Amino acid sequence: MERAVALAWLGIASDSPTEEEISTAYRVAMRLNQPDNHIDNEDVRRYAEEQCKLISEAQDVLLKEYWQAGDGQTNHGNKSPHDAHNTHYGNGYHSSPIVEDEHDTEYVQQPTFHRAEGIFSSAPVLDIWKTSIAYSVAGMLTFSIVVLSMFLNPPWIIGASLHVSYSIFMFVYAVVIYPSLFTRKPKLKSNTAISFWNCAAGGFIFGAIWNGNLSKKNKGISHIVLAVLSGLNLAFMIILYWLNSIILRGMM
């Protein structure tokens, strides 16, 4: 791990941190990323475990540099950087003490839980994303059933209501929910739920594109295209309903 990346992982603003600053930043980062904070979501828990390992690696890099510079020899004799690290923190991130200290944040910037673009990411979904084929197929089947229901000659008002309702759902999903998957606070967090609803809202074409975009970590513009199409479809249905009402009143 490069030094700049290690500093970013620990959220250290100083370019030449002291041992105390490194230790404080380590405790803060570990406390925020403890896997036990996410026992309700296995995907996020596994991701937190990976974060902790990388945080420990970042600390090792900075402590090693600190000791090689000779700054710590006065206080710790001839211990190696690795020995000193184990003395203070133990082996591995699970045994590392996470001590609450009101001064812990004095030396560090606000740490971020997520990673991307080489250092950090504000989109947790992207870091744990894996398309669920089974749930994607289920979503496409749901989409197919809804679309077929519109054209199997139901009563006009039922078919039109279903058409309008699903157009609104597709529009909201494309404008609000799908873009949120690329942000710090996604509307959906489970891979299975995202796979299902991407395909239920986007169908065979847009659902597949959205799942692929998540794998590529690239939002793209397909959601804008679907939002426009859904908006036009909704406008068309409103106009059609209005014209039908005029015709019915004329016949009466």
Number of C-alpha atoms within 10 A of each C-alpha: 11 9 14 13 15 21 24 17 26 29 21 23 14 13 9 13 18 16 16 11 20 24 20 24 28 25 23 21 25 26 16 15 24 18 21 10 13 15 12 9 13 12 17 21 18 14 19 22 18 14 22 22 15 17 24 23 17 24 23 20 19 25 22 17 15 19 18 13 10 10 13 19 15 8 8 12 9 11 14 15 21 14 13 19 19 15 11 11 19 14 14 12 19 15 10 17 13 18 12 11 11 7 8 18 18 11 19 21 14 14 18 17 19 20 16 13 8 7 13 15 18 18 20 21 27 22 18 16 20 17 18 16 13 11 20 25 18 17 25 24 17 18 21 14 12 15 16 11 15 17 12 9 10 11 9 12 10 13 17 18 14 16 20 19 13 18 23 17 15 24 25 16 22 25 16 14 19 22 18 18 21 20 15 15 13 18 16 16 17 18 18 18 14 28 28 26 23 27 26 27 24 24 22 18 11 19 26 17 19 25 24 15 16 22 17 12 18 12 19 13 11 17 24 14 13 20 19 15 15 21 17 13 17 19 14 13 17 14 12 13 16 12 12 12 12 12 11 10 9 8 7 6
